[in-house]
C-alpha cells in the first residue's frame, strides 16, 4: 500500500499527531486524578480540624495561616497527626491552641543591640 513519498510522509505525520494527542490526553487525566486526590485529602484534613478544634481555636489558626502560611500549615499537620494517632482528648480550645502555637513556633531571634 505504499503510495507516493508524499503520501507516506503525510501518513507518518498523522501518526505522530495522534500519538501526541494521546499523550496529552493521558497527562491531563493523571493531572485531574492527582487534583481530585489532593482535594479529597484537603477535605479530610478540614473535617478532622472541624471535629477537634473549637470555633475560637479554628479562628486563631486561620489568622495564623493568613499571616504565616507555612507555619499555619505546619500547625494544621501537627493537629491532624495528633488527631489520627488518638492523642487528642475532647477538643482543642483557644488556650490549648495558644499553647500549641507557642510550642511549635520557632525560637524568635533576639537581637542584642549594644550602644557605645
N, C-alpha and C positions, 0 to 999 in steps of 0.2 A: 504494500500500500504506500510505498514511497513515491511521493509526487515530486514536484519541483523543489529545489533547495529552499525557495521562499516559503512554500507550504510547510516544510519540515521545521524551518525556523519559527514560523508562526505557531505551530503546534507546541514547540518547546517553550515558547514564551507563555502560551496559555497554561501549560503545566506548571511553570514556575509561579504564575499569578495565583493559580488555585492553591498551591502549597503555601504561599504567603498568606492568603486569606484564611486557610485552615489554622495556621499557626497563630494568627491574630485572634481568631475566634477562641482558640484554646486558652490563650493567655488572658483574654477577657473573662472567660469562665472561671479560671483559677483566681483572678483578682476578685471577682464577685463572691466566690465561696470564702476567700480569706476575709473579705469585708463583712460577710454575714457572720462568720465565726467571731470576729472582733466585736461586732455589735452584740452578739449573744453573751460574750464574756463581760462586756460592759454592763449589760442589763443584769446579769447575775451579781456583779460587784455592787451595783446600785441597790439591788434588792437586799443583799446582806447588810449594807450600810444602813438602809432604812430600818431593817429589823433590829440592829444592835446599837443604833445611836438615837438619842433623844433629839427632838427638833432643835433645841439650843446647840447641842454638840454638832449637829449637821450644819447649822448656820455658821458656827465658828470654823468648821473645816472648809466650807465653801469660801469663806472670807480669806482663809489662809491660801487656798488654791488660787484665788484671784491675784493675790499679791506675790505669791511664790509658788508657781505651778508645779515645779519639780518636787519641792518639799511637800506640797499638798498631796501629790501622787504617792510619795513615799509613805506618808501617814495613812492614806487610804489602803495601800497594800498591807501595811502593818495591821490595821484593824481587820482587814479581810482574812489575813493569815491567822490572827488570834481567834476570829470567829470560826474559821474552818477547823482549827485544832481544838475547839471547845473550851478555850481558856477565858471566855467572856461569860461571867455570870450576870444575868439580867441585861440591862442596857448601860451604855457608856453615857453618862450625863455630862453637863458642861464642865464641872470641876474635874472629872476624870479625863476629859478631853484636854483641858489645860495642862494637866499633869503629863499626859502622853506627849503633847506637843513639846513640853519642856524637856522631857527625856530624849526625844528624837531630834531636837534642834541641835545642829552642830554648834560647838562652842563658839560664841561670838568672840572675835578677836578684839583684844583690848589694846589700845594704843597708849603707850606711856609718853606723854609729851613733857619734856623737861625744859624749863626756861632757864637761861643762864643770865 
